[in-house]
Amino acid sequence: MREDLLELLRSPLSLLLLTLAGYRLGLWLKHVTGAHPLAQPVIPAVALTGAGITLLDVDYAAYADAATLVSFWLGPATVALALPLYRQWSRVRAVLAPMLVALPIGAVVSIATAYGLVHLLGGSEELAATMAPKAATTPVSIALSETIGGVPALTAVVTVTAGILGAVLAPTLMTWARITDRRARGLAMGASSHGVGTSRSLSDDETEGAFSGLAMGLTALLTSVLIPVVLLVR
Amino acid sequence: MIRGLTVLLLCQFLGGVVVALTRLPVPGPVVGMVLLLGWLAWRRPADDSGTVRVSEALLKHLQLLFVPAGVGVVAYLTVLREHALPLGVSLVVSWLAGLLVVGWIVQGALAWRGRADQEAPRA
């Protein structure tokens, strides 16, 4: 009887339920705090689900397998970023030139500082390769980490953490840094904080969200192209 | 809704086909995004069309889709603790550098162009 119950608790059904419940809790916290920057729904969701699978003694691989039903939608959601982009297209054209200069520089800076600092502070080559692609959105950063000899699942964790940093801190920091133009703010968010940051931008302002989504797509592309180049000069 | 979902998945699929055929170092969904942008520009769907509603629903809950990857943190707690300094410093500094570099370049370029536009009529 107790065995049956434990088996049910470790089933994909209950693991998905846990994930959704954690996310619901996050949405509720966002609501009751009046969308406080710290209240990003992904944070309680990760904390609750992480604690849950630890208590249930479910290993991460088994959880990730069950959660494919959720993570699968990351692909279609990336495609869907075309919608805010389409709505803002007239404003995108005006920023095309600065964007095409800023995003490649941003990608090189992200890759080189992430990779270089790990080495400088005594981390291994494997850790440095794990960190290098973290500005690209998870599906891309995982694939790149694998190619250059990092630990893909750990890359996914640091990528999501970079996104959380963006969602929580970036708007305030950008205001301090006098980055006030909605287009510049969105591009900076998407280039450094991919999807999690983009979700914050989308809820702050549609223009900002559209540019963040655009920068996220282009940064994924640029990181893929530039990682071999940057790591060649190591 | 089903029609909209079909459009999204089809764009992602075709994005994957393009990547496989051209061996572009680009993820399929990113190419899919470009394809959907073309489709939207061509069809100009109304705000209540399936494609628009499905896209809005997915984007509204973008953070949920990152939860499974984030939960991976439990699998790497030991590694993260042991290498907290290089991982933490590298993550924060690199993230901040990427954010500010892109933000400042774009903001600077827009401000510069704004001034140039204002001065142009006088010349």
Interface residues (C-beta under 8 A of the other chain):
Chain A: T19 L20 G22 Y23 G26 Q40 P41 V42 A45 V46 T49 G50 I53 T54 D59 Y60 A61 Y63 A64 A67 T68 V70 S71 W73 L74 G75 P76 A77 T78 V79 A80 L81 A82 L83 P84 L85 Y86 W89 V95 A97 P98 M99 V101 A102 L103 I105 G106 A107 V109 S110 T113 A114 Y115 L117 V118 L120 L121 G122 G123 L127 M131 K134 A135 T137 T138 P139 V140 I142 A143 V151 A153 L154 A156 V157 V158 T159 V160 T161 A162 G163 I164 L165 G166 A167 A170 L173 M174 A177 R178 I179 T180 D181 R183 A184 R185 L187 A188 M189 A191 S192 S193 G195 V196 T198 S199 L202 G209 A215 G217 A220 L221 S224 V225
Chain B: L5 L8 L9 C11 Q12 G15 P25 V26 P27 G28 P29 V30 G32 M33 V34 L35 L36 L37 W39 L40 A41 T51 V52 V54 S55 E56 L58 L59 H61 L62 Q63 L64 L65 F66 V67 P68 A69 G70 V71 G72 V73 V74 A75 Y76 V79 L80 H83 L85 P86 L87 V89 S90 L91 V92 V93 S94 W95 L96 A97 G98 L99 L100 V101 V102 G103 W104 I105 V106 Q107 A109 L110 R113
